[in-house]
Amino acid sequence: MSLRQFEYALAVAEQGSVTAAAELLHVAQPSVSQQIRGLERELGVELFARTPTGLVPTVVGRAFLREAEAAVGAARRARATARAGAEELVGELAVAVQMGFGTRQLPGALAALRRRFPRVEVSVVEEPSSAELERMCRRGVLDLALMAACERSPADAHHLGDEEFVVVLGAGHRQLAADRVALRELAGEPWVRFDRDSALDGVLLEVLRDVEPAPTTAARASQTATAVRWAAHGLGATLVPASAVPHGHEHLVRPVFPVVSQPVIAVLRPGAGPAETALLDLLRAETWSEPVVER
């Protein structure tokens, strides 16, 4: 097996066809077909099922592709590290962000990183699920993960600051007259929630656990910006990190009481290189809120 075969298999899985994968890789289609067939023969398994709509990874194929992705990522990082001492840093940086956290801070840090290392390509994935984000970290496919601290946070995680959560209300809502909204005043309100396995929905459930009567779910959104816009149109209240509120909706936002706040951490891969370390330093230099003290 070779890294080239891994890259070809990953491209086929991403594109769903050999033809599209060949175009993506800028190689001839027969070359991709030959590499995939050779890989399947060597492994003794079928990696892709041939369906009317294209090539779909089999169960075994999906397991193989997870490891192939980790191997290809490690090889790219190794090449970048080797070149860093002799020439300008070149390579790829894989970053995952827990949905809703660091929304204002990450773009500035990435812009500064690009000015320092213009030939480093950064890919950013926004992941709502805490479990999936932790799994990606364990697999070694990430160079840096930005997330809320939790019980399973690594001991060597870097604390960047805190995110205070705010409630977003519809225009004309009675609670907009308050400087800070007491959660008990929202009893019985409909809520715009998030995907069931997301960290943000977990925060909302914890916050509303003791609120009576039990809140109702008006809708679920997959993105914080969508949830804020739906709340602004009166569909229901929503609870998001303050930095995730899109511009133009600030007048519909209020902090809550009791205060809801979560520490934000960065997790670097073991043996992090100069680009990852630089991004961590740049994130530290961004403006983060201090822990909110209840009064």
N, C-alpha and C positions, 0 to 999 in steps of 0.2 A: 504493500500500500504506500501511497505517496501523498504529500500535501496537495499536489495538483488534483489528484482524484477526489480528495476531501472537498476542495474548492469547487470542483465541477458538480459534485453531488449536492452541495449546499446551494449552488446556483439553480440547479434543476428543481430542487424543493421550493425555492423562492419563486421561480418563474412558472412552474407547472408544466414546462415542456422543454425538450432538448433544444428545439429551434430558438426559443426565447433565451435560454441559458447561453447558447453559443453566441448570440448577439450581444448579450450582457458582457461576456468574457472576451469578445472580439476574436473568436476562434471559429474554425470550420465546424459545422454541425456533426460530420462523421467522427471528428476527434472526440467530441463530448460523448457521443453514443458509445464509442469504443472504450473510453475510460470507465463509463458507468457499467458496461457489460463486464469488463475485466474486473472491476471492483466486486461486483456481485458474484462472479465465479470464484474469486479468491476467498471471499467471505462464506460462500456457500449458502447465501440467503438472497431473497428478493427484497431490495430496498424500496422499490417503487411499484405501486399497482397501476397498471395501464387502464384508465377509465375513458369513457367517451369525452369527458371534459378536460382530460390531461393526465399528467403523472402525479400521483398522490403517494406520499410516503406510507409504507406499511407500518405496523406496530414496531417491528424490529428496525425498520428504517428510521423511524422517529428517534428511537433510542440511540442508534448509531449516529444520527445527525447531531444530536446534542453533544456527543463526545467529539465529533469532527469539528463542530463550531469552536469548542474550547481549544482543540489542537491548532486550528488555523489562527485563532486569536493569539495564542501563545507564540506561535512562530512569527507573526507580524510584530509583536512586541519585542521579540528577541532581535529581529533584524533592525528595528528602530534603535534599540539600546546599543547594538554593536556600532551603528553608524554615528551615534551621538558624540562619541569621543573624538572622531576624526573629521566630522563635517557638520553642517547644519542638521538639526534634529528632523528626521523624516519618519512618518509612521501614522498609525491610527490609534485613537483613544476612544474606548467604549465607556460611556457614562450612562447610568440609569438613575432616574429621579423618582421618588415616590410622589405620586400625583398631588399637586397642590402645595408642595413645599419648595422654598427657594425660587419661587416664580420671578421675583424681582431681582434676586441676587445673581442667579446663574448666567443670564445674558451678558451682564457686565464683566463677569469673570471670564467667560468664554471669549469675549471680544479682546480682552487684555491678553489672554493666552495666545490668541491668533496673531496679535501684533508681535509677541515675543517669539513664537514658533510658527511662522506662516505656512510651513510645509507639513504641519501636523493636522491631520483630518480628524475631526471629532464627530462621533455619532452619539446622539442623545435619545434615549428611550424613556418615555414617561410611563411608569408602571403603577397601577392603582393598588395591586395586591401586595401586602407585606410579605406573605408567604412566598410568592413568586420572586420578589426582589431578593429575599434571603437565599432562595434556591439558586438564583443567578450568581450571587456572591460565592456560594459554596462550589459551584461548577467552575469558577475561575474565568468566566467570560467577560467580567467587568474590570475596568481599571479603577473606577471610582463610583461609589453609590452614595447618593444624597437621600437621607430618609429621616423619619422621626425616630427618636430613641424608643426602645421597647425592652422588655425583660430579656430578650435574646440578643440584644446588641453586643457586638464583639467588645472585649475588654480594651482593645487598642483603637476604638473609634474616636474620632476627633469632634469635640463639641464645638459647633460654630456659633450658636445663638439659640434663640427661642422664637417660635411662631405663636402669636396670640390668635385665637379663633374669634371670629366676629359673626354676627347674625345679619343676614340680608333680608330686608322686608320689602313688600310691595309699596309702590307710591301711595301715600295717604294713610298708611298703616298707623294706628293710634300710638304704637310704641316708638315711633320715630320722634316723638316729642321728648323722649327720655335721653339723657346722655349715655346711660348704660342700661341695658335691658335685663331685668331679672328673669331668669328662665321660668320661674313659676308663673309669670305673666303670659307665657306662651302656651300654657296648658290648653290642650284641645286644638291647637293650631295644626293645619295640614303642613307637611314638610316635603321639600324637594330633597330626596336622599341620593346616595351614590350606590354603585354596584355592591352587592352583598358582601363580597370578600375584600372590599377596599378598606384601607386604613381610615379614610375619611368617614365612611359609614360606621366604622367601629367607634370613632370618637363621638359621633352623634348619638349612637345608641347608649354609650356610657353617660353622656350628658343628660339624656332624657330618661334615664332608667327609673328615677324616682318621681318623675313628673306625672301628676294625675289631673284629669283623665289621660289615658295613654294617647300619645300623638298618632295621627293618621298619616299615611304616606300618600302624597298627591301624585308623585312621579319619581322616577329614578333617572339620574343623568350619569354619563361616563366621564364628563369633563367639568372642571370647576367653573369655567367661563359659562358653560351652558346652564349649570345650576343657578348661577347668579342671575343670568338673564331671565330665566323662568321665574325666579323669585321676584325679580323687579316687575314682572308683568302680573303679579298677584296670584300665581299658581300656588304658592306656599312659601314659608320661610325656609332658609337654608343656612347651614353653618359651615364656614370655610376659613382657611388661614387668611389673615389680613392681607398678606402679600399677593394672594391669588385673585383679589377683586379686580376685575378689568377697569380700565380708566373710563370715567363717565358714570360710574355707579356708586361713587363714594358717599353721595348724599343719602343713600338707602342702607348704609352700613352702620351698625352700632356694636360696641363691645358688650359682652354679656357678664352677668353676675349670677352665681359665682364665676370667677375668671376661669377660662379654658385656655390652657397654654401647653405646648409640647416642645421639648428640646429637639433641635435639629442636629444631626451628626453626619459626618462624612466617613466612609469606610474605604480605605485604599487596599488594593490587592497586595499580597505579600511581595516584597522585592520591588516596590514601585519605582518607576524610572523618573527622569527629570520632568517630563511633561505632567505626569500625575501629581508630583510633589508641587510643581508650580501652580497647578490648578487649585490644589488645596490651599496654598498660601493666598491665592487671589480670592478664594471664597471667604477666607478668614478676614480679609481686608474689606469685604463688603459690609454694608450696614445691616446688622441683625438686631432684633429687639432683645432687651434684657429680660430675664425672668420677671413675669408680672407678679407683683405683690398685692394680695387681696387686702382691702382695708375695711 
